[in-house]
Amino acid sequence: MTARPCRPLPADGRFLQSIGPTPLVPLRLDAEGPTIWCKLEFLNPSGSTKDRIARYMLEKAWRLGELCPGGEVVEASSGSTSIALALASAQMGLKFTAVMPEGVTGERVLTIRAYGGNVELVPRDAGIRGAIARAEEIARERKAFAPRQFENPDNAEAHRVWTGQEILSQVPGGLVHAVVSGVGTGGTVVGLYQAFAEAGCPVAPFVARPISGLGSDMECCSFSSRVPGVVDGLSRLYREADLPGLVELNISDELAMSTARALIRRGFPVGPSSGLNYAAAVEAAKRLGPGAQVVTLFPDRMERYFSTELIQPRGTT
């Protein structure tokens, strides 16, 4: 039985409904390298592309009556999604609780709390899987709404109907030959691929994997402990069978970090995942050859990494 709608979305002071598209800019870091079309998602209100899924999932839940004024949202996330949900919840008059592993940067915790959100930390060795389990417990105990970003198809849908359509209206000729992204929840690459393929683009999906010899990361189960948000084995949205022609590109975490710093020096205030995405996009463009229009995202801002080696490289402190 479908839930009855609760009420129209709140309007008073709610700027989320009036934000415009983020820019799509051509960028070539190396004078001899290919031009990459980069979506500047760090310009979203909370500083990341996760604003899109936070807004999309919460608004849908509100319309369906799963959320009402004063209701509570709980999510497991090591960073950007929790920050985005904290901002969106503040805009909608909702309570928000983020469940995160110990060891996340203080900038993230402080940002969530500044928006009025609560933060509960699980032991570091429990990782994001432990955070997910605890978030489910809280949702049951408090009858809170759980977006469940790693499995909610609305995650990918937000990018299919929103981000993807923006890009198609911005890229020259409305044509995309490749989309490149790391995989956290998987929603970005899946949703964008669907948007471009459904529009008739001969698009190839490329997935960027940060590779490190330093061991596993207990905060986010990453291939690399140095590029947060790119995780292995958690997404139920990312399935190779749904991405025909999928190519996985292994990018050293050192290259991802140095590329992120190069982007910052060019005036793009980005985090490590943007370096990963750009480096992988350059490789994809080289494989596809001249004339290919390759699109990637700069997912988040550098401010949440001030205490990390992105801004304070090893050996400088």
SULZIMO-V38282 format. One record per residue. N is the residue number from 1. PSI is psi in whole degrees, 0 to 359 (999 if undefined). D_CENTER is the distance of its C-alpha to the mean C-alpha in Angstrom with 1 decimal. Layout:
<<N;PSI;D_CENTER> <N;PSI;D_CENTER>>
This chain:
<<1;127;32.2> <2;134;29.6> <3;144;29.0> <4;139;30.6> <5;143;28.5> <6;300;28.7> <7;167;28.8> <8;157;27.3> <9;145;24.2> <10;145;25.2> <11;332;25.9> <12;111;27.4> <13;16;25.3> <14;90;22.1> <15;347;20.6> <16;330;17.3> <17;354;19.5> <18;7;20.7> <19;144;17.8> <20;178;18.2> <21;146;16.2> <22;150;14.3> <23;151;16.5> <24;116;16.5> <25;145;18.6> <26;135;20.6> <27;136;20.5> <28;104;22.8> <29;321;22.8> <30;125;25.8> <31;334;28.7> <32;356;29.6> <33;178;26.2> <34;159;24.5> <35;133;22.7> <36;138;19.0> <37;116;17.5> <38;123;14.4> <39;119;12.3> <40;75;12.1> <41;346;9.0> <42;351;10.0> <43;1;12.8> <44;160;11.4> <45;316;13.5> <46;358;11.6> <47;16;10.3> <48;166;6.6> <49;343;5.1> <50;346;4.7> <51;326;8.4> <52;313;8.9> <53;326;8.5> <54;310;10.3> <55;314;12.9> <56;313;13.4> <57;320;13.9> <58;319;16.0> <59;319;18.1> <60;316;18.9> <61;323;19.9> <62;312;22.0> <63;326;23.8> <64;355;24.5> <65;9;26.1> <66;345;23.8> <67;140;23.1> <68;167;25.8> <69;133;26.4> <70;359;26.3> <71;173;24.4> <72;142;22.0> <73;137;18.4> <74;134;17.5> <75;147;14.3> <76;123;13.7> <77;141;10.7> <78;0;11.2> <79;265;9.5> <80;321;6.7> <81;319;7.0> <82;319;10.6> <83;316;11.0> <84;318;9.8> <85;326;12.1> <86;316;14.7> <87;311;14.9> <88;321;15.1> <89;320;17.6> <90;322;19.6> <91;331;19.9> <92;3;21.0> <93;35;23.4> <94;156;21.7> <95;149;21.7> <96;136;18.6> <97;125;18.6> <98;134;15.9> <99;120;16.9> <100;152;15.9> <101;146;17.8> <102;146;20.3> <103;349;19.5> <104;156;16.2> <105;146;16.8> <106;331;19.0> <107;321;17.1> <108;314;14.4> <109;315;17.2> <110;322;19.2> <111;314;16.6> <112;314;16.2> <113;327;19.9> <114;328;20.6> <115;1;19.0> <116;5;21.5> <117;161;19.3> <118;148;20.7> <119;126;19.4> <120;128;20.9> <121;136;20.7> <122;160;21.7> <123;143;23.5> <124;319;21.6> <125;349;23.2> <126;336;21.9> <127;195;18.3> <128;332;15.4> <129;319;17.8> <130;324;20.2> <131;321;17.7> <132;315;17.0> <133;318;20.8> <134;322;21.5> <135;322;19.2> <136;320;21.1> <137;315;24.3> <138;318;23.5> <139;319;22.6> <140;315;26.0> <141;319;28.0> <142;0;26.9> <143;43;26.2> <144;160;22.8> <145;129;20.1> <146;111;17.4> <147;328;14.3> <148;64;13.9> <149;332;10.3> <150;348;11.2> <151;351;14.1> <152;116;14.0> <153;341;14.5> <154;341;13.6> <155;304;9.9> <156;324;10.8> <157;323;13.5> <158;321;11.6> <159;330;10.4> <160;314;14.0> <161;349;15.9> <162;286;14.1> <163;314;11.8> <164;319;14.1> <165;325;17.2> <166;311;16.4> <167;317;16.2> <168;329;19.3> <169;346;21.1> <170;327;20.3> <171;141;20.8> <172;128;24.5> <173;3;26.4> <174;31;23.4> <175;128;23.1> <176;127;20.3> <177;337;21.5> <178;143;18.3> <179;134;14.6> <180;130;12.9> <181;149;9.6> <182;168;9.0> <183;117;8.6> <184;275;7.1> <185;339;7.7> <186;350;8.8> <187;324;8.1> <188;303;6.9> <189;323;10.0> <190;311;12.2> <191;318;11.9> <192;318;12.4> <193;315;15.1> <194;317;16.8> <195;314;16.9> <196;319;18.5> <197;318;20.7> <198;336;22.0> <199;358;22.9> <200;8;25.0> <201;140;23.2> <202;64;24.2> <203;138;20.6> <204;131;19.9> <205;131;16.6> <206;131;15.9> <207;129;13.7> <208;128;13.4> <209;117;14.6> <210;126;15.3> <211;131;18.8> <212;151;20.8> <213;14;24.3> <214;0;23.7> <215;180;23.1> <216;162;20.4> <217;120;18.0> <218;343;18.9> <219;315;15.9> <220;15;13.2> <221;31;15.5> <222;159;14.1> <223;330;16.4> <224;141;16.6> <225;357;17.0> <226;351;16.1> <227;90;12.6> <228;151;10.4> <229;353;7.5> <230;108;9.1> <231;162;11.4> <232;126;14.5> <233;6;16.2> <234;330;14.2> <235;136;12.7> <236;2;15.3> <237;332;13.5> <238;108;13.6> <239;125;17.3> <240;327;19.0> <241;336;21.7> <242;2;19.5> <243;76;18.5> <244;135;22.0> <245;15;22.6> <246;136;19.5> <247;128;19.7> <248;126;18.1> <249;122;18.4> <250;121;19.0> <251;128;18.2> <252;141;19.9> <253;332;18.0> <254;319;20.7> <255;319;20.0> <256;315;16.3> <257;316;17.4> <258;326;20.3> <259;320;18.4> <260;317;15.9> <261;323;19.2> <262;322;20.8> <263;318;18.1> <264;319;18.7> <265;339;22.4> <266;3;22.0> <267;14;20.7> <268;107;16.9> <269;77;15.6> <270;169;12.6> <271;182;11.3> <272;325;12.0> <273;334;9.1> <274;321;10.4> <275;318;13.8> <276;310;12.9> <277;317;11.7> <278;316;14.7> <279;318;17.1> <280;323;16.3> <281;322;16.6> <282;316;20.0> <283;319;21.1> <284;317;20.3> <285;321;22.2> <286;322;25.1> <287;325;25.3> <288;335;25.4> <289;174;27.9> <290;143;28.8> <291;348;27.8> <292;132;24.5> <293;106;21.8> <294;129;18.6> <295;137;15.2> <296;175;12.0> <297;147;9.2> <298;98;9.2> <299;325;5.7> <300;177;7.5> <301;159;11.2> <302;340;13.8> <303;331;15.5> <304;4;13.6> <305;17;15.0> <306;328;18.6> <307;7;20.1> <308;177;18.7> <309;349;20.2> <310;316;18.0> <311;331;20.3> <312;80;23.2> <313;153;23.7> <314;135;25.8> <315;1;29.4> <316;353;29.1> <317;999;29.4>>
